[in-house]
Amino acid sequence: MMNLNSPLFDKIRSKPVAEEARPADGPVCQHPGCTRKGAFKAPKGRDHEGQFYTFCLEHVKEYNQSYNYFAGMTDGAIQDFQKDALTGHRPTWNAGVNGQVPPDSKLDAATLLRARLERLRKAREAAGQTRKKPVGRAGLKALETLGLDESADKAMIRQRFKELAKRLHPDLNEGDRSREDKLRAIIDAYNYLKNAGLA
């Protein structure tokens, strides 16, 4: 008579002999009353990180279906945990709150400098102290052509150009071309200021 519990015969069976019929090699399943091999790890849970149970396949599946890491935690504690999980449970802070960066900050010097310059720029804009570009000799001459000085801002330059163009344009002066040269000089001056970023 043939031995049906032979390991060689298991290879040709359509369904192998159940695991419990064999003695366990290595760790035994830690489920009460089970003597099968405990080949699968399952976490013990919160506050026992890095510790595992060893179960057979059937009991590890059962354990995983019922496993809840958050069991025993309040809703608020679960939300706090999930929020901290976004940063890997590392401490965080808002950089530059009230102009201060924590002394133990890992931000590099270039990032800090950019943040300071941006705050300075915003403060100047709020105070109306935006720094003007240097005008230069050609810029001063162009401003004089428009009848302005170097304290004129972009809005003033545009307004003055429109006024002079309307006053000197032949179409608005019954075809009088006697002031055409003056109009060209004003247009050239305005174009220079515009290209220089001053208008």
Buried (B, 14 or more C-beta within 10 A) or exposed (E): EEEEEEEEEEEEEEEEBEBBEBEBEEEBBBBEEBBBBBBBEBBEBEEEEEEEBBBBBBBBEBBEEEEEEEEEBEEEEEEEBEEEEEEEEEEEEEBBEEEEBEEEEEEEEEBBEEBEEEEEEEEEEEEEEEEEEEBEEEBEEBBEBBEBEEEBEEEBBBEBBEEBBEEBBEEEBEEEEEBEEEBEBBBEBBEBBBEBEBB
